[in-house]
Amino acid sequence: MRKNSNDPESLSYLASCLKSARAEKQISQAKLSEASGVSIRTIRRIEGAKGDTTLLTILRLARGLDITLSVLFKGSFLEAFFQGVEAENSEKQNAKIQGENITT
């Protein structure tokens, strides 16, 4: 089952991480927009935890801040995301195996 990408908890975490990284780098939204090529409107939307974004946008923001994704997300978000992907893949594999056992 695919997780809803508009999960408020995840969006709030992304917003918090971006604001924190920007504050640590002492960079305004306008300067981050210039450095990353991401519009100020999009940065405001992300920092306000409003709506979805893409991985490419997050990568551009990290690059604009001159940090890695791991630093941006403080590691824990990425670990949780990939654990979720692994669990989803495991569930799919188990369902496939169980389906094969039923038909044989």
N, C-alpha and C positions, 0 to 999 in steps of 0.2 A: 504494500500500500504506500503510495506516494504521500509524503507529508505536505500539508498545505503551505505553500510558500509565503502566504500572508499571515503566518503565525505571529501574533503580536509579541510574544516573548522573544523570538528570534530577531524581529525588527527592532525591538527596544534594545536588545544586546548590541546589534550592529550600530544603532544610533549612539549608544553610550561609548562604544569603542572608538568610533570615528571622532566624536567630540573630544574624548580624552586624548587621542593621538594628536589632534589638531592643537589642543591646549598645550600639550607637552612640547610641540614643535613651534608654538607661538605663531601660528599662521591663521590668517583670517579665511573666511569662506571664499572671499574674492581671490585671494592669493592662491588658495588651493584649487580654485576653478581654473586659474591661469596655468598653474603647474601641471594639472591633471588633464585638462581638456574636458572636464565634466562641468556642466552648467551650474551656476549658483543655485538655480531653482531645484535642480536634482540633489545637490548637496543639502539644501534646506529640507527637502522632502525626506531624505535618508536620515538626517539628524533629528527630524521630527517623528521618525518611525511611521511615516505615512506611505503606504504602498510598497510595492516590490521593487527590486533592482536586479541587475545582472551581475554575474561574476566578473565580466569584462569591466563594468563600471567600478566595482570594488577594487580590481587590480589597478585600474587607472588612478584611483584615489590613493591607494597604497604607494604607487610609484610617485605620485605628486607629493606625498609626504616623505618620500625617500625611506620607506620602511617595507618590511616583508609582510605578507598576510599573517604569518604567525605572530609577529609583533603587534599588528593591528588588532588581531583577535585574542591576543594574549594566550594563544595556543589552545585554550579550552574549547572554544567554539568549533574550531576545525576538528579537534579530536572527537567531539560529540557528533558532529556532522558525519564524519567518516564511520563512526561506530554505528550510526543510524543506517547508513548505506550498506554496511556489512550485514547488519541484522536484516534489512530488507532483502538483500540478495540471498541470505541464508533461508529466509522464509520462502522465497520463490523456489529455491532448490529443493527444500523439504516438500513443498506442495507438488512439485514436479515428480519427485520420487514417490510420494504417496499416490499420485495419479497413475503412475506406471504400475505400482503394486496392485491397485484396484483392477486394472485392465488385464493383468497377467494371471 
